[in-house]
Amino acid sequence: MPLVQHTVEVPAAGVVLEGDLLLPEAPAGIVVFAHGSGSSRFSVRNRRVALHLAQQGLATLLFDLLTPEESLIDERTRALRFDIALIGARMVAAVDWVAEQPRTRGLSIGLFGASTGAAAALIAAAQRPERVRAVVSRGGRPDLADEALAAVRAPTLLLVGGRDGPVIALNEAAMARMSCACELLIVPGATHLFEEPGTLETVEARAARWFLQHLAGRS
């Protein structure tokens, strides 16, 4: 399937965030990625998942949650990466941008969040229930979305490594606070970063299945 990549700029509350939009021909929907703490749109794992989704017919948007200047500050202080309100607001801005751009307007929107980015994705889903149709979390911290959890309406898939015990417990606690359709899948043998052979492939396959089901109506 031919894929076309565009470098884009996403406006968000007075700042401009750099992103990469990957478009297959006639996309069945679009998935917006929220990277984890200390990462960026160049996250190797997220880019692998994004490419797999694009090969399955879904457009993807990977964008930086922080500006270059903010990233320099965060490298020194490690403070902004845990500013969940800030990255959540920027995820909301990205959802609105996707919904309004000529290339992506009219596409069903899904969100994929890793680590702290999962909380940002769930906050955006809670604030934009009319736009966000599905959410997938990889090794995420959905608990950090706190009060937004109860307001999420989009079907949500939580993917956690079987060897990531503390995060399993946090995902179970978050799931108990959610009223939407929600599934917790524990990937055997995987640690927090899904670096073990075959574990990221499981993430790719399950995320693709979830998004195609809920964005494109494919079983």
N, C-alpha and C positions, 0 to 999 in steps of 0.2 A: 504494500500500500504506500503510495507516494506521500511524503510528509514535508510540510513547509514550515520553517521556523522564522519567527519575527521577533526582533528585539523591540520591547515596548516600554512605555513609561506609565506607571499607575499613580495618579494623583491621590493623596490621602491627607486630608486636614492640614494643608499648607506645605507638605513635602511631596517630593516625587520619588517613587520607588522603581528601581529597574527590574525588568522581568523578561522572560523568554516564553513566547506563545508558540506552541507546537500544534499545527493543524493538519489532520488527515483530510482526505477528500470526503465531503459530505459527512461531517462528524455527527455522531449519535448523541452527543452531549459534551460538556466540558468539565474538567476536574481542576480545581484551584488548589495548589499545594501551600501548606504552611510548614516551614522547616523548623527544626528543633533548636534548642538553646545553643548558642555559639556556632551555628551553621549559617548557610546562605542558600541562595537559589542554585549554587553549584554543588550542593550536597550530592555525593556520588550515589548514595542509595536512593534518594528521591528521584534523581534523574533516571536511574534505571527503571524505577516503577513508572515514571511518566512516559518513558519510551515504550514500555510494554503496553500501557493503556492506549497510547497513540496508535500502536500497531493493531490494537483491537477496535479502532475506529472512534476513539474519544479524543477530543482536543484537550490540551493540558496547558496550564499556566503556572510556571514557577517564578516567584518574585521575591525580592529581598524585603524582609519585614522592617529592616533598619536602613537608613541612609548610609553612605560611606563614612560620613563624619560621625554618625552615631555608632557605627561599628567600631571605629577607632576608640571611642570612649568606652564602649562595652568590653573591648579587649583588655582594657586597663582595670575597669571597675567590676565587670561581670554583673552589672546592675540591670541594664535595659533588657537583657534576654529573659529576665524573670518579671518584667513589667507586663503582666497578663492583660491589663486593661488597655495598654498601648498597642500590643500586637493584635489583640482582639479587635480593636477599632480599625486597625489597618486591614485586617482580614475582611471586615465588613465593607470597607472602601473598595477592596479588590472585587468582591462579589458585585457591588453596584457598578463598577467599571465594566466588568464582563457582561453584565446584563444590558449595558447601554452601547457597547461598541458595535460598529457595523459588522465586523467579522464574526462576532460571537452572540450578537443579540438574538434572542429566541431559542438559544440552546438551553436545555435543562442543565442545572449546575449541581455539581458534587464537590465536596471538600475532602482533602486528604491531609491529615495532620500528623506530624511526628514529634514525639517528646512533648515539650511545652506547646508546640504548634497545634497539638490536638485540642488543647484548651482554647486557643484562638479560633480554631475551626468551629468548635461547639458554640462559642459565644456568637460567632457570625451566623450560625444556623439558628440560634435562638432569636437573634435580632432580625433576621430576614427569612422567616418561615415560608413566605410566599415565593421565595427565589431558590432556596437551597433544598434540594430533593434527596440528598444522601450524604452521609459522612463516613469516612474510614479513618481509624486511628492506628498508627503503627508504633508500638512501644511508647504509647502516649501517656500524658498526665491529664486525663479528662477531669480528675478531681479539682484541678486548678481553675476550671470554669465555674466552680462553686454554684452560686444561685442560678446561673444560666442553665444548668443541667435540666432543671424541671421544665424549662420553656422550650427545649429542643423538640421539634416535631418530625424532623427528617430521620428516616431509618438509619441506624448507626451500627457499624461493625467495629469492634475493638479487637485488634490483633496484638497479642502479647507473647513474648518468649516464655517457654516453659521453665527456663532457668533464670527468670527475672522475677523472683519471688515477691519482693516489696511492691513492684509495679503491678503484679497480678492482683494483690490485695487492694491497691488504690483503684484499679479499674473495676473490681467487684463492688467497691464502695460507691463509686461514681454511678455505675449501672443501676444500683438500688435506688438512686435518686432520680432516675430518668423514667419518663412515662411513655416515650416513643418506642417503636419497635427497635429492639437493641439485642445484639448478639455478641458474646465474648468468645473468641477463638484463641486457644492457647496453642502455640506452635511448638511441638516437641523439640527439645534440644537447642532452642534458640536462646541467646542471651539478649541483653537490651538492644544492641545494635544490629542484630540479625546478621552477624558475620559468618556464621557457621554454614557449611555447604548445604545448599538446597533450601535454606530457611527463607531467604529473600525471594526465591522463586515462588514459595508458598504465598508470601505476601502479595506478589504480583498477580498470581492466579486468583486468589480470593478477592482482592480489591477489584480486579477487572470484572469478576462475576457479579459482585455487589453493585458496582456502578452501572453495568449494562442492564441488570435487572431493574434498578430503580430510576435510571435516567432514560433508558431506551426501551424498557418493557420487555427485555429479552431474558428468558429463563436459562 
